[in-house]
Amino acid sequence: MRDVSRRQFLKMSMGAAFALGLPVRYAHASLDVEARTLDFLNVHTGEKQRITYWEYGIYQPDAMAYMKRLLRDHRTNDEHEIHTALMDILWLLKEQAASVEPFHIISGYRSPQTNQMLFETTNGVRVDSFHLQGRAIDVRLPDIKLPDLKEVAIGLKFGGVGYYPKSNFIHLDTGPTEFWE
């Protein structure tokens, strides 16, 4: 039997676990990299951050704690844990779109108060939004045309994708695979 290093074991183990949650055509992505890094700009707070949220097969607790802060409800400053699968969707989207710009965050976590206010005053907000659970994000990538970004996101076939061209963002979530405009 061949000796396997700790790094190889982690990469193989997490690669297999990651593969169970994503379409087969993306399963190889987790084995090809040692780290997953994303760049963000929160358009409401002005915060910019580069975050390596996954390294050597492990979600990084400090990075995920920072994501909780970065994706907080900017109206109330309430924070919530961010679902790791949402981070993986963003990473895959950025890789597939071949973007070099940071994600512009329009909305991450929403407090119940904010979600209720948006539900009552705007169209397209669900009373039971995945934003309430840290499982949704509204974003854009400045170097990718929004219709192209939408098509790449739909092509991932992982989670929900909403298209909001008048507001210049797409919605991504970790719920059932579906698309809406």
C-alpha positions in Angstrom: 0.0 0.0 0.0 1.3 3.5 -0.9 2.1 6.0 1.8 -0.2 9.0 1.7 0.8 12.3 3.2 -1.6 14.2 5.5 -2.0 16.8 2.7 -2.8 14.2 0.1 -5.2 12.5 2.5 -7.0 15.8 3.3 -7.2 16.7 -0.4 -8.7 13.3 -1.3 -11.1 13.2 1.7 -12.4 16.7 1.2 -12.4 16.3 -2.5 -14.7 13.3 -2.2 -17.0 15.1 0.3 -17.1 18.2 -1.9 -17.9 16.0 -4.9 -21.0 14.6 -3.2 -22.4 18.1 -3.0 -21.7 19.4 -6.4 -22.3 18.3 -10.0 -19.7 15.8 -11.2 -18.2 18.2 -13.7 -17.0 20.4 -10.8 -15.8 17.7 -8.5 -12.3 17.9 -9.8 -12.0 21.6 -8.9 -11.5 20.8 -5.2 -8.6 18.5 -6.0 -6.8 21.0 -8.2 -6.3 23.7 -5.7 -4.8 24.0 -2.2 -6.8 27.1 -1.3 -10.0 28.9 -2.3 -9.7 32.6 -2.1 -12.4 35.3 -2.8 -12.2 39.1 -3.0 -15.1 41.2 -1.9 -16.3 44.8 -1.7 -19.3 45.5 0.4 -21.0 48.3 -1.5 -22.9 49.6 1.6 -20.0 49.7 4.1 -17.0 50.2 1.7 -15.2 47.2 3.3 -12.8 45.4 1.0 -11.4 42.0 1.9 -9.5 39.1 0.3 -10.5 35.9 2.2 -9.0 32.4 1.9 -11.9 30.6 3.3 -10.8 27.0 2.4 -7.3 25.6 2.6 -5.9 22.1 2.3 -9.4 20.7 2.5 -10.5 22.6 5.6 -12.9 25.5 5.9 -10.9 28.2 7.8 -12.8 29.2 11.0 -11.2 32.6 11.2 -12.1 33.4 7.6 -15.7 32.1 8.0 -16.0 34.3 11.1 -14.9 37.3 9.1 -17.4 36.4 6.3 -20.1 36.5 9.0 -19.0 40.1 9.7 -18.5 41.2 6.1 -21.9 39.8 5.0 -23.8 41.2 8.0 -27.1 43.1 7.6 -25.7 46.6 7.0 -29.0 48.2 8.2 -28.9 46.6 11.7 -25.3 45.2 12.0 -26.8 41.8 12.9 -24.6 38.9 11.9 -25.3 35.3 11.1 -23.2 32.2 10.2 -22.6 32.0 6.4 -23.3 28.6 4.8 -20.0 27.1 3.5 -21.8 25.9 0.3 -22.6 29.5 -0.5 -18.9 30.3 -0.5 -18.2 27.3 -2.7 -20.9 28.6 -5.2 -19.2 32.0 -5.3 -15.8 30.4 -5.8 -17.0 28.2 -8.7 -18.8 31.2 -10.2 -15.7 33.3 -10.2 -13.6 30.5 -11.6 -16.1 29.7 -14.4 -16.6 33.4 -15.2 -12.8 34.0 -15.2 -13.3 37.2 -13.3 -10.4 39.1 -11.8 -12.5 41.7 -9.9 -13.9 41.4 -6.4 -17.5 40.4 -5.8 -19.6 43.5 -5.1 -21.9 42.5 -2.2 -25.3 44.0 -2.5 -26.9 41.9 0.2 -25.8 39.0 2.4 -27.4 38.1 5.6 -30.7 39.9 6.4 -32.2 40.3 9.8 -35.9 39.5 10.2 -36.6 43.2 10.5 -34.8 44.1 7.3 -36.3 41.2 5.4 -39.8 42.2 6.5 -39.2 45.8 5.5 -38.0 44.8 2.0 -40.8 42.3 1.7 -43.3 45.1 2.3 -41.6 47.8 0.1 -40.0 46.0 -2.8 -40.7 43.2 -5.3 -39.0 39.9 -5.4 -38.3 39.5 -1.7 -39.6 36.3 -0.1 -40.9 36.4 3.5 -38.9 33.1 4.1 -35.8 34.3 2.2 -32.6 32.2 2.3 -30.9 35.5 3.3 -32.4 35.0 6.8 -30.3 31.8 7.2 -27.0 33.0 5.8 -27.6 30.9 2.7 -28.1 33.6 0.0 -26.2 36.6 -1.4 -26.8 39.2 -4.0 -23.7 40.1 -6.0 -22.2 41.4 -9.2 -18.8 41.2 -10.8 -17.8 44.5 -12.4 -15.7 42.8 -15.2 -18.5 40.4 -16.2 -21.7 41.6 -18.0 -24.7 40.7 -15.8 -26.4 38.6 -18.5 -23.2 36.6 -18.9 -22.8 36.2 -15.1 -26.4 34.9 -14.9 -25.7 32.3 -17.6 -22.6 31.1 -15.8 -24.5 30.9 -12.5 -27.3 28.9 -14.1 -24.8 26.6 -15.8 -23.4 25.6 -12.4 -26.7 23.9 -11.7 -26.2 24.4 -8.0 -28.7 26.4 -5.9 -31.1 29.2 -6.8 -30.2 31.9 -9.2 -32.3 35.1 -9.5 -31.7 37.8 -12.2 -32.3 41.4 -11.3 -31.0 43.5 -14.2 -32.7 46.8 -13.2 -30.9 46.6 -9.8 -27.7 45.3 -11.4 -27.2 42.0 -9.4 -27.8 38.3 -9.4 -29.1 36.4 -6.4 -27.4 33.1 -5.4 -28.5 30.7 -2.8 -27.9 27.2 -1.5 -31.6 26.1 -1.9 -33.1 24.0 -4.7 -31.7 24.4 -8.2 -34.0 27.0 -9.8 -33.9 30.2 -11.8 -36.2 33.3 -11.8 -36.2 36.8 -13.2 
